[in-house]
Amino acid sequence: AVNIEIGVSTPTVADLKKHLALATDQWQANFCVVPLAHPRYWRDHRRPRAEQFTRSDLVLDSNAWCRLVVGKLSPWIRLDSADEALRKQSEAAFKQEVAWAAHLNVPAVMLPPVGSDAVNYAHCVNQALLSAPHIQFWVRVPITHPPQSTAEAAGGDEDGSSGTGAWASWNRLRCLCEHAPNLGVSLELGADLPDDEAELERWLGEPLRAVVTPAVAYLTNKRGYPTLSRRHQAALARLLQHKPRLLVSGRADAHSEGLGAHVQYLRYLVSQRLAPSQQERYEAPYYDFLQAPLQPLQDNLESQTYETFEKDPVKYERYERAVYLYLCQRHQPGGEPAVVMVVGAGRGPLVAATLRASAASGRRVRAFAVEKNPNAVVTLRGRCATEAGWDAVTVVPGDMREWEAPVLADLLVSELLGSWGDNELSPECLDGAQRYLKPGGASIPTDYTSYVAPLSSSRLWNEVKHFKDLAHFETQYVVKVHNAYPMCAPQPCFVFTHPSDARTVAEIGAIDNSRVAQLSFDVPLGGELHGFIGYFHSTLWDDGSEAVHISTEPSTESVGMFSWFPLFIPLRTPVLVPEGGRVEAAFWRNASRHRVWYEWALTEPQPSPIHNPNGRSYHIGL
């Protein structure tokens, strides 16, 4: 079961020890949101009061403060008030309460909603983020329909309304605070949710720390217990993908059983989530974890990596089907064996798929397994010596671009694709291997296209920012994108087809694998653009009546295939895209004799520098 922490928040807490006992023992909550100061303690910086502004830290031991308590600022604080006296009182109270939270070492502090023009609010919060980096600050963001004003906005007299206005106010604060990693969102689902479903999707790209369900947003079922509407249940299920804390806010007497009835209902909803599939369990440790793409001609994979990829339940079934269709279309039963060269054979999964396709089609094959990794060659030779049918396989140790083949091939089979299709040198490797392909010979895959889409992901951008250098913002990353919001559908970028007509060394050397693409995306719902997400779509074989594809592009995704994660292409500086705005960007694939590299730049809504010029930060060696 998914471990989701559930907390409670009441307007006042008279006796903290008794309240924690009630909440954790009787209501079965994991934590409580507690006011940091006495709600009636109005501080005037001009006339300091002698009595204490809050309870002693000796009320609880340090373990309880760290595990069970989230602090909450005083609701009267107005950091952007036009009344100078109130503003100064608010600033002094804010600093005092944050300092007290740091002293208690509570894990988080709940901040009130941010106003639509809350510059001083951002100034005070930014100072707190820097002075207490060990504390998470959760900005309460209510989303509801229709938009409503509230007197709780610490940024001024009213907040930035809800829906799009709430996101714009949050984004303004986040930008003013330089995308601080310890600033997050506590999203409050009001009684009436926004009509636009995409509004909720946009929050999936934000640092979602908690989801608040006010007691007044609950309905009552026939048995008198609280329940959420189907829309609220669907929204909550979507947000639970990011495993935020859940929070029930309201009066302790909201139900005859207190807020415990609401906590138990939320636990029931969490328990009803489907158990993760085998693929989800495999991918979960890689969520939002940045990995540099392979250097395919320099890196040799380890046995464990081969083993993981060989477990893909989709990829090799598709390859086997493609080879089967090729053999049935191009060769006759009982005829001469088809010469099949598996280039980049690894430990032999494509060779095994080829042999299975041969047996199923009734067409004989003579297979060559070309592999540069000397450790994988050991495995290939072992399989030839011990496995049935492998006596038709010749193992070739070496670089496919340099091998002098004894015969010409009818078919080249390869799995050299990267997360963005061509980003692991598949074009260059297959061009070099074409020297030993017969005229009219075929390739599996026959083509592949890279796709790209604008992406909003504060999490991924902060992961790159953490390195504190330019080079990492000019590097592309393989990542299982999770805490992110794709802002629109992807578009095709670079296209490669195989085989080409080139056969001689001179002709192959003249092939130009450089590409340029200038793309324009219409973004219906605005957001903060942090970079781009890359996919690929590949046709393995198409005999005119049946086509076999593998794809990570969402509209044609090969469901269940986990050999490739998408590619994250970061921008050095995030850019705000307005509602109904347009994103225009240029992408270059550059190739020289010794390396391949990518460059990219944003041109609309505002130009960015060209990233990675001349491959200064990242390239792929040939």
C-alpha positions in Angstrom: 0.0 0.0 0.0 1.1 3.6 -0.7 2.2 5.3 2.4 0.4 8.7 2.4 0.6 10.8 5.6 -2.7 12.4 6.6 -2.9 15.4 8.9 -5.6 17.6 10.5 -5.8 21.4 11.0 -8.2 23.1 13.4 -8.6 26.9 13.8 -7.3 26.8 17.4 -5.4 24.5 19.7 -6.0 25.1 23.3 -3.9 22.3 24.8 -1.3 21.0 22.4 -0.5 17.8 24.2 -4.2 16.8 24.5 -4.9 17.9 20.9 -2.0 15.7 19.6 -3.2 12.8 21.6 -6.8 13.2 20.2 -5.5 13.6 16.6 -3.0 10.8 16.6 -4.7 8.3 18.9 -8.4 8.8 18.3 -8.5 10.4 14.9 -5.6 8.3 13.6 -3.9 11.3 12.0 -0.1 11.3 11.3 0.4 15.0 12.1 -1.3 18.3 13.1 -1.1 21.8 11.7 -0.7 24.0 14.8 -0.6 27.9 15.1 2.9 29.0 16.0 1.6 31.9 18.1 -1.4 32.4 20.3 -4.3 33.5 18.0 -5.2 36.4 20.2 -1.6 37.7 20.6 -1.5 40.8 18.5 2.0 42.1 18.5 2.7 45.8 18.3 6.4 46.4 17.6 6.1 49.9 19.1 4.8 48.6 22.5 6.3 45.1 23.2 4.2 42.9 25.5 5.8 41.2 28.5 3.9 37.9 28.3 4.9 35.1 26.1 3.5 35.1 22.5 3.3 31.3 22.4 3.6 28.1 24.4 6.9 26.7 25.7 8.9 24.3 23.7 8.9 22.0 26.7 5.3 21.1 26.1 6.6 18.4 23.7 9.9 16.6 23.3 12.0 17.3 20.2 10.9 14.1 18.5 7.3 15.1 18.7 8.0 18.6 17.3 9.9 17.1 14.4 7.4 14.3 13.5 3.9 15.4 14.5 3.7 19.2 14.1 3.5 21.5 11.1 3.5 25.2 12.1 1.0 27.7 10.9 1.4 31.5 10.7 -1.0 33.9 12.5 -4.0 34.6 10.2 -3.9 38.4 10.9 -0.5 38.9 9.2 -0.7 41.3 6.3 2.8 41.7 4.8 1.7 44.0 1.9 -0.9 46.1 3.8 -1.3 49.7 2.7 -1.4 50.5 6.5 2.3 51.0 7.3 1.8 50.2 11.0 0.0 46.9 10.2 2.7 46.0 7.7 5.5 46.6 10.2 3.6 44.6 12.9 3.2 41.8 10.3 6.8 41.8 9.3 7.9 41.6 13.0 5.4 38.8 13.7 6.4 36.9 10.6 10.1 36.9 11.5 9.4 36.0 15.1 7.2 33.0 14.2 9.6 31.7 11.5 12.4 31.9 14.1 10.3 30.0 16.6 9.6 27.3 14.0 13.3 27.0 13.2 14.0 26.7 17.0 11.4 23.9 17.3 12.8 22.2 14.2 9.3 21.5 12.8 9.5 20.0 9.3 7.3 22.6 7.6 5.5 25.9 8.0 2.1 26.6 6.4 2.0 30.1 4.8 -1.3 31.9 4.1 -2.5 32.5 0.5 -0.4 34.9 -1.5 -2.0 38.0 -2.8 -2.1 39.1 -6.4 0.4 41.9 -5.8 2.5 40.5 -2.9 6.0 41.8 -3.4 6.8 42.4 0.3 5.3 39.0 1.1 7.8 37.5 -1.4 10.6 39.6 0.2 9.8 38.2 3.7 9.4 34.6 2.5 12.6 34.7 0.5 14.5 35.8 3.6 12.9 33.0 5.6 13.8 30.5 2.9 17.5 31.5 3.1 17.6 31.7 6.9 15.9 28.4 7.5 16.8 26.1 4.6 16.0 23.0 6.6 12.3 24.0 6.8 9.8 23.4 4.0 7.4 26.4 3.5 4.0 25.4 2.2 2.1 28.2 0.5 -1.7 27.6 0.9 -3.3 27.9 -2.6 -7.1 27.6 -2.7 -8.6 26.7 -6.0 -12.3 26.9 -6.4 -15.0 28.0 -8.8 -16.2 30.7 -9.1 -13.2 32.8 -8.1 -13.5 34.3 -4.6 -11.7 36.8 -2.5 -10.5 36.1 1.0 -9.3 38.1 3.9 -6.6 35.5 4.7 -4.1 36.6 2.0 -0.9 37.6 3.7 0.1 39.3 0.5 -2.5 42.0 0.9 -6.2 42.5 1.5 -7.3 39.9 -1.1 -5.7 37.0 -2.8 -5.2 36.6 -6.5 -8.6 34.8 -6.9 -8.7 31.1 -7.8 -7.9 28.9 -10.8 -5.6 30.7 -13.2 -5.3 33.7 -10.8 -4.2 31.4 -8.0 -1.5 29.8 -10.1 -0.3 33.2 -11.4 0.0 34.5 -7.8 1.9 31.4 -6.8 4.2 31.6 -9.9 5.0 35.3 -9.2 6.0 34.3 -5.6 8.1 31.4 -6.8 9.9 33.5 -9.4 10.6 36.3 -6.9 12.1 33.6 -4.6 14.3 32.2 -7.3 12.5 28.8 -7.5 13.8 27.9 -4.0 13.6 24.1 -3.5 12.2 24.5 0.0 9.1 26.5 -1.2 6.2 24.3 -2.1 2.4 24.3 -2.6 -0.4 23.3 -0.3 -3.2 23.0 -2.7 -6.7 23.4 -1.2 -9.6 21.8 -3.1 -12.6 24.1 -2.5 -16.2 23.0 -2.5 -16.6 23.7 -6.2 -13.6 22.9 -8.4 -12.7 24.8 -11.6 -14.5 23.8 -14.7 -11.3 23.4 -16.7 -9.8 20.0 -16.0 -6.5 21.2 -17.4 -6.2 23.7 -14.5 -5.6 20.8 -12.1 -3.2 19.2 -14.6 -1.0 22.3 -14.4 -0.4 21.8 -10.7 1.2 18.4 -11.5 4.3 20.3 -12.6 4.5 22.2 -9.4 6.2 21.2 -6.1 3.1 19.8 -4.5 3.7 19.2 -0.8 0.2 18.8 0.5 -3.4 18.7 -0.6 -6.0 20.3 1.7 -9.6 19.2 1.8 -11.7 21.5 4.0 -14.4 19.8 6.0 -17.0 22.1 4.4 -16.1 20.6 1.0 -17.4 17.1 2.1 -20.8 15.8 1.5 -22.7 13.5 3.9 -23.7 10.0 2.8 -26.8 8.0 3.9 -25.0 6.8 7.0 -24.1 10.3 8.1 -20.4 10.1 7.3 -18.4 12.5 5.2 -17.7 11.7 1.6 -16.3 13.7 -1.4 -18.0 14.2 -4.7 -16.9 12.1 -7.7 -15.1 15.2 -9.1 -13.2 15.7 -5.9 -12.3 12.0 -5.8 -11.0 12.0 -9.3 -9.0 15.2 -8.6 -7.5 13.7 -5.5 -6.6 10.4 -7.2 -4.8 12.4 -9.9 -2.8 14.4 -7.3 -2.0 11.3 -5.3 0.3 10.2 -8.0 2.9 12.6 -6.5 2.3 11.3 -3.0 1.6 14.6 -1.2 0.5 14.8 2.4 -3.2 15.0 2.8 -4.8 17.5 5.2 -8.3 17.9 6.6 -9.0 21.4 7.8 -12.0 22.5 9.9 -13.6 22.6 13.3 -12.9 19.8 15.6 -16.7 19.3 15.9 -17.3 19.1 12.2 -18.7 15.6 12.7 -19.8 13.6 15.8 -16.5 11.7 15.5 -14.5 14.9 15.0 -12.2 15.1 12.1 -11.4 11.5 12.6 -14.3 10.5 10.3 -12.7 12.6 7.5 -9.3 11.1 8.1 -10.7 7.5 7.9 -12.5 8.4 4.7 -9.2 9.7 3.1 -7.5 6.5 4.2 -10.2 4.5 2.5 -9.7 6.5 -0.8 -5.9 5.9 -0.6 -6.4 2.2 0.0 -8.7 2.0 -3.1 -5.9 3.0 -5.4 -4.8 0.2 -7.8 -1.6 -1.6 -6.8 1.3 -0.5 -8.9 2.0 -2.6 -12.0 5.4 -4.4 -12.5 6.4 -1.6 -14.9 5.5 1.1 -12.3 7.4 -0.7 -9.6 10.4 -0.8 -11.9 10.1 2.8 -12.9 9.3 4.3 -9.5 13.0 4.6 -8.3 13.8 6.6 -11.5 11.0 9.2 -11.1 12.6 12.6 -11.9 16.1 11.2 -11.5 18.4 12.8 -14.1 20.7 10.5 -16.0 23.2 11.5 -18.7 22.5 9.7 -22.1 24.8 6.8 -23.0 28.1 7.3 -24.9 27.3 4.2 -27.0 30.8 4.0 -28.7 32.6 4.6 -25.4 30.5 2.9 -22.7 30.2 -0.9 -22.3 27.0 -1.9 -20.5 27.2 -4.1 -17.5 25.6 -7.5 -17.2 22.9 -6.2 -14.8 21.9 -3.4 -17.3 21.7 -5.9 -20.1 19.5 -8.1 -17.9 17.1 -5.3 -17.1 16.6 -4.2 -20.7 16.2 -7.9 -21.8 13.1 -8.1 -19.5 11.2 -5.6 -21.6 8.0 -7.5 -22.5 7.2 -5.4 -25.5 10.3 -4.4 -27.4 11.6 -7.9 -28.4 8.1 -9.1 -29.3 7.8 -6.2 -31.7 11.2 -6.9 -33.2 10.4 -10.6 -33.6 7.2 -9.6 -35.4 9.0 -7.2 -37.7 11.6 -9.8 -38.7 8.8 -12.4 -39.2 7.0 -10.0 -41.6 10.2 -9.2 -43.4 11.0 -12.9 -43.9 7.5 -13.7 -45.1 7.5 -10.8 -47.6 11.1 -11.1 -49.0 12.0 -14.8 -48.8 10.5 -18.2 -49.7 10.2 -21.3 -47.6 13.0 -23.8 -48.5 15.0 -21.1 -50.3 18.4 -19.8 -49.6 19.0 -18.7 -46.0 18.4 -15.0 -45.5 21.6 -13.3 -44.3 20.7 -11.3 -41.2 23.2 -9.1 -39.4 22.4 -8.0 -35.9 24.6 -5.0 -35.3 25.0 -4.0 -31.7 23.9 -7.5 -30.6 24.6 -7.1 -26.9 24.0 -10.4 -25.1 21.8 -11.7 -28.0 18.1 -10.8 -27.4 17.7 -9.6 -31.0 19.5 -12.7 -32.3 17.1 -14.9 -30.3 14.1 -12.9 -31.7 15.5 -13.4 -35.2 15.8 -17.2 -34.7 12.3 -17.4 -33.3 11.0 -15.4 -36.3 12.8 -17.8 -38.6 11.3 -20.9 -37.0 7.8 -19.3 -37.1 8.0 -18.3 -40.7 9.6 -21.4 -42.0 12.4 -19.4 -43.6 16.0 -20.2 -42.9 18.5 -17.5 -41.7 22.2 -17.2 -41.5 22.8 -14.8 -38.6 25.8 -12.6 -37.7 26.0 -11.1 -34.3 28.3 -8.0 -34.4 29.2 -6.6 -30.9 32.0 -4.3 -29.7 31.7 -5.1 -26.0 34.2 -7.9 -25.3 32.3 -9.0 -22.2 29.0 -9.4 -24.2 30.9 -11.4 -26.8 31.7 -14.0 -24.1 28.0 -14.4 -23.5 27.2 -14.6 -27.3 29.8 -17.3 -27.8 28.5 -19.2 -24.8 25.0 -19.1 -26.2 26.3 -20.4 -29.6 27.9 -23.4 -27.8 24.9 -24.3 -25.6 21.6 -23.1 -27.0 19.6 -24.9 -29.7 19.4 -23.1 -33.1 22.4 -20.9 -32.4 24.7 -23.0 -34.6 23.4 -20.7 -37.4 24.9 -17.7 -35.7 28.4 -16.3 -36.3 29.7 -14.0 -33.5 31.7 -11.0 -34.7 33.7 -9.1 -32.1 34.4 -5.5 -33.1 33.0 -2.1 -34.3 30.2 -2.5 -36.9 31.6 0.4 -38.9 35.0 -1.2 -39.4 34.1 -4.9 -39.9 34.8 -6.3 -43.4 31.9 -8.7 -43.9 32.5 -12.0 -45.8 29.1 -11.8 -47.4 26.5 -9.1 -48.0 23.4 -8.9 -45.8 19.8 -9.1 -46.8 18.7 -7.5 -43.5 20.3 -5.3 -40.8 18.7 -5.5 -37.4 19.6 -3.0 -34.7 18.4 -1.5 -31.4 20.6 1.5 -31.4 17.9 4.0 -30.6 18.2 6.5 -27.8 15.5 8.3 -25.7 15.2 10.9 -28.5 15.6 8.4 -31.3 18.9 9.5 -32.9 20.7 10.7 -29.8 22.8 7.6 -29.3 24.4 7.6 -32.8 22.0 5.2 -34.5 22.3 7.2 -37.9 26.1 7.2 -37.8 26.4 3.5 -36.8 23.9 2.3 -39.4 25.5 4.4 -42.1 28.8 2.7 -41.4 27.2 -0.7 -41.5 25.5 -0.2 -44.9 28.7 -1.2 -46.6 27.8 -4.8 -46.2 24.1 -4.6 -47.2 23.0 -6.0 -50.5 21.4 -3.6 -53.1 17.8 -3.7 -52.2 18.6 -4.9 -48.7 16.5 -3.8 -45.7 16.9 -2.4 -42.3 14.9 -2.9 -39.1 14.1 -0.2 -38.0 13.2 1.4 -41.3 12.8 4.9 -39.8 12.6 6.9 -36.5 11.4 10.4 -35.7 12.2 12.4 -32.6 9.4 14.4 -31.0 9.5 17.3 -28.6 7.0 19.3 -26.4 7.2 22.2 -24.0 7.4 21.1 -20.4 6.7 22.7 -17.0 8.6 21.0 -14.2 9.9 22.9 -11.3 11.3 19.7 -9.9 13.4 18.8 -12.9 14.7 22.4 -13.3 15.7 22.6 -9.7 17.5 19.3 -10.0 19.6 20.8 -12.8 20.0 24.1 -10.9 21.4 22.2 -8.0 24.7 21.6 -9.9 25.3 25.4 -10.0 27.0 25.5 -13.3 26.2 26.3 -17.0 27.3 22.9 -18.3 24.4 21.1 -16.7 21.9 23.5 -18.2 23.4 22.6 -21.6 23.1 18.9 -21.2 20.1 16.7 -22.1 19.0 14.1 -19.6 17.3 10.7 -19.7 14.6 10.8 -17.0 11.3 9.1 -16.1 9.4 12.4 -16.0 6.8 12.4 -13.2 6.4 15.7 -11.3 5.7 17.6 -14.5 3.1 19.2 -16.8 3.5 18.8 -20.6 2.0 22.1 -21.8 0.8 20.7 -25.2 1.0 17.8 -27.6 4.5 17.0 -29.0 5.6 17.7 -32.5 8.0 15.8 -34.8 11.5 17.2 -34.9 14.2 15.1 -36.7 13.5 12.2 -39.1 15.9 9.5 -40.2 15.3 6.6 -42.6 17.3 3.4 -43.3 18.9 2.2 -45.5 20.1 5.0 -47.7 21.4 4.5 -51.2 25.0 5.0 -50.1 27.2 1.9 -50.4 30.8 3.0 -51.0 33.0 4.5 -48.3 33.0 7.8 -50.2 29.2 7.8 -50.5 28.8 6.9 -46.8 31.2 9.6 -45.8 29.1 12.2 -47.7 25.9 11.4 -45.8 24.8 14.5 -43.8 23.2 13.6 -40.5 22.9 17.2 -39.3 19.4 18.5 -38.9 17.6 21.7 -37.9 14.0 22.1 -36.8 12.0 25.3 -36.0 8.8 24.4 -34.2 5.8 26.4 -33.0 3.5 25.2 -30.2 0.1 26.6 -29.2 -0.2 26.5 -25.4 -3.9 26.7 -24.3 -3.2 27.0 -20.6 -0.3 29.2 -19.6 2.5 28.1 -17.3 6.1 28.3 -16.4 8.2 26.8 -19.2 11.3 25.0 -17.7 12.4 23.1 -20.8 11.3 20.5 -23.3 10.5 16.8 -23.2 11.7 14.5 -25.9 10.2 11.2 -27.3 10.6 9.0 -30.4 8.5 7.0 -32.7 10.0 4.3 -34.9 8.7 2.1 -37.7 10.4 -1.3 -37.4 8.8 -2.8 -40.5 5.9 -2.0 -42.8 5.0 -4.6 -45.4 2.0 -2.6 -46.8 -0.6 -4.6 -44.9 0.8 -4.5 -41.4 3.2 -2.0 -39.7 5.2 -2.7 -36.6 6.1 0.3 -34.4 7.8 1.0 -31.1 7.2 4.4 -29.6 7.5 6.5 -26.4 5.5 9.4 -28.0 2.3 9.6 -25.9 -0.3 9.3 -28.8 1.3 6.1 -30.2 3.1 4.9 -27.0 4.1 1.2 -26.8 2.3 0.5 -23.6 4.4 -1.7 -21.3 7.7 -0.9 -22.9 10.3 0.4 -20.4 13.6 0.3 -22.3 13.5 4.0 -22.9 12.6 6.9 -20.7 11.9 10.4 -22.2 14.6 13.1 -22.6 14.6 16.3 -20.6 16.0 19.3 -22.5 16.4 22.2 -19.9 16.3 25.9 -20.4 18.8 28.1 -18.5 16.1 30.4 -17.3 12.4 29.5 -16.9 10.0 31.6 -19.0 6.3 32.5 -18.3 4.0 31.5 -21.2 0.7 33.4 -21.1 -2.8 31.9 -21.4 -3.3 30.9 -25.1 0.3 31.8 -25.8 2.8 30.4 -28.3 6.1 28.7 -27.7 8.6 28.8 -30.6 11.9 27.0 -30.4 14.8 25.9 -32.7 16.7 22.6 -32.4 19.9 21.6 -34.1 21.6 18.2 -34.5 25.2 18.9 -35.4 27.7 16.3 -36.6 31.5 16.3 -37.3 34.0 13.6 -38.0 34.6 12.9 -34.3 31.4 13.9 -32.4 27.7 14.7 -32.5 26.0 17.4 -30.4 22.7 19.2 -30.0 21.9 22.9 -29.7 18.6 24.5 -28.8 17.1 27.9 -28.2 13.7 29.5 -27.3 12.6 32.3 -29.7 9.0 32.9 -28.3 7.5 34.2 -26.0 11.0 35.6 -25.5 14.4 34.6 -26.9 16.9 32.6 -24.9 20.6 32.1 -25.5 21.5 29.2 -27.8 22.3 26.3 -25.5 25.4 24.2 -25.9 27.0 26.1 -28.9 29.7 24.0 -30.6 29.0 21.2 -28.1 30.9 23.1 -25.4 29.1 21.4 -22.5 28.0 18.1 -23.9 28.6 16.0 -27.0 28.6 12.3 -28.0 31.9 10.9 -29.2 32.2 9.0 -32.5 
